Amino acid sequence: MKRTTVTLPRELVDELMEVTPAKNKTQAVIVAIQERIKRKKMEVLKRLAGHGRWQKVAKA
């Protein structure tokens, strides 16, 4: 775990706390970061869809 100090707008943090199931600010920020990473990965996968061929991999 890495400690980092950031300055965030109070209104933004308050809104984040309302829309996440987090119990504290740290958890809320972690959830928000994880969600952003997940969405970015999904964007990449969507762009790749239809490009190239999907191959079924035989199990050994």
C-alpha angles and dihedrals in degrees: 000000000000124000116222131175116216134169113227130179109262093226091054093051091046091052091047090053090053095052100042129067089229120133095210141019095261092055091046092054091046091052091049092050093047091049092050092050090048092051092048091052090049090052090054092049091049091052090051094048110111094017114111128349128297112224126202109233115221114230116234 
